[in-house]
């Protein structure tokens, strides 16, 4: 059984090493695939320090598209999807997300932050289906190739797909983990504008055709 990690990243040169460092030390991960989604910084160069499997996209196509690009070059049986700006990721988190799927207890898992930061904890408690920390199987990956157009609505689309296909999903609590918010990365004005754009993409994903294939 081959297990791969897929990390979509856009302008994450200052943060992605925190994720890749942990992944590179994990004995259960066979392959790390980073998708540099048209970054203007050195995300690609930093990622190459940890894995040779770095896809460099010429322009930013959005999170959904970046994930699908990663899935297209991945031949693993099980894939863990992780955001590039995680804070507090540990090998235990990775195992907790993967093991229920490896043991065939469930079809897929989704990670939910707890005891990380008040704002991100609250956001994921209200809407756990927006989490980017997930484990999917090859059969799921083969079935969601059209989800690239959902961009930041990818998590909503895949959550709806799981419900439509009646797949068994487990929520995994990720203790003491969080991520860097857009306003912290870009400043208040640019970050807020980016967040509004993200929310709009999420709303659009609510009407996306999630039947797969």
N, C-alpha and C positions, 0 to 999 in steps of 0.2 A: 504493500500500500504506500503510495507516494503522497506526501503532504506538502503543499506549497502555501506561501504567504504572498498576498498581493497588496501592495501599498500604493494607492494613487497619491500624487503629490503635486502641489502648485506653489512655487515660491516658499519652500520649506527648508532652505539650507540651514537655518538656525535651530531647527527642531527635529528633523527627520532622523538624525543620528541617535536620538533617544530611543526610537522605535527599532531601528535597524541593529543597534548594538544588542538589544535583548533577543531579537530574532536570530541573529548570527550565533548566539550562544546556546540556543535551544536545540537539543538533540533530536527533537521530534520533527523539526522543520527540515525538509529535504531541499527546498528551493525557495529563494526569495526573489520576487519580481516587483520592481518599482516602475511605475509609469509616471514619468515626468511630463506633466500636462501643460506643456508650453511655458515653462517657467522662464523668468527673465533674470533669475539669480543663479547660484551655483548648486541648485538642487541635484542636477545630474552628476556633477563631479563628486559631491558628498556621497551620493548613493553608490557610485562606482567603487568607493572605498570598501563597501560591504558586500556587493554582489556584482557579477558581470551581466546580470539580466536586468538591464535598465533600458526601458523604452523611452525614447525622446520624441515627443510629439512636437511638430513644428508650430502648432498654435493650440491655444487653450480650448478644449472641447467640452469641459465640464466633468464632474466627478463620475457620473454614470458612464459616459463615453470612455473615460480613462480606465475604469474597472473592466469594462467589456474588452478593451484592447488587451489588458492583462490576461483576461480569461482566454482570449483567442490564441495566445502563445503558450498557454499552460496545459500540460498533459497530466496533471496530478489527479488523484482520485478524490481528494478532499482539499478544499481551499479555505484559508482563513483570510478574511478581508479586514484590514486595519487602517485607520486614519494615520496620516503622517505627523500629526501634531499632538499625539498623546503624551500625557504627563503621568508618570508613575507606572507605566507598563512593566510587568514582571513575567518571568517564565511561568509562574503559577497561573496568571491570568490566561496565558496561551493554552496551557493544559486544561484549565477549567472550561474554556470555550470548545476545545477540540474533543475531549474525551467522550462526551455524550454521543457525538456523531460517530466517532471511531468504534465505540462499543455497540452501535446500532440501537441505542436507546431512543434516539430521536432522529429526524431527518435533517434538522438544521438548528443552529443556536444563534442567539442575539445577546450581546453584552450590554449591561446597564450599569452606569456609574453609581457608586455609593461611597459616601464619606470621602469624596474628593474635594469638590467645591460646592457651595450652596447652590449657585446658579445652575451649573451643569447637572448636579444631582436632581434638582427640581425639574429641569427641562426634560430629563430622561424618565423621571417618575411619571410626569404627565403624558409624555409621548415616547415610550420605549421603542416604537416602530421607526423612530428617526435615527436610531443608533447606527453608526457605520462599522461597528465591531461585530462581525458575523462569521459563521462557518457554513459553507455550502458544499454540496457534492458535485461531482462531474455531471451527473444527469440534470441537476438544476442549472449548472453553468451552460450546458448545451441548449437549455430551453429558454434562456432569457437574453439571447443575443440582441434583441431589438430594444432592450432597455437603455441603450446608450443615449438615446435622445432625452431621457428624463433628467439628465444632469444632476442637480442637487436633490431632485425628487426620486433618485434611485432607491433609497431606503423605503420610501412610501410604496413605490411600485413593487419592490420585491416582497414587502410585507403583504400587500394585496394579493400577489401571486401565490404566496405560501397559503394564505387563507383560501383562495380559489381552488388550489390543488389539494387542499385538505391535508397538508403536510404537518407532521408533528414537530413542533418547535418548543425549545426550552429557553427561558430567559435566565441568563447567567449573571449573577451580581459580580461586578468588578470593583472590589474594595480599594479605596484610596487611589482611584484613577480618575483623571479628568482630561480635558484638552484645552488648548489655547483658543480663546474666543477671537472672532474676527476684529472686534474693536481694538483688541490688544495688538494684533498683527499690523493693522492698517491705520490705526487712529480712529477717533470717534466718528468723524463724518464718512470717510471711505468705508470703514467697517460697518457702519449702520446701513449705508447704501447697499453694500454687498449682502448684508443679512436680509434686507427687504427683497433683493433679487432672489436670494435662496428660498425665502418663504413663498415667493410667487411660483418658483419652479416646483416646490412641494405641492402647492395647491393644484397646479396643472397636472401633476402626476396622479392626482385623485381620480382623474377622468381618463387616464391612460389605459389602453387595451392590454391587460395583463395575462392574457390566455397563453402566451408563450409561443415559440416557433412561428 
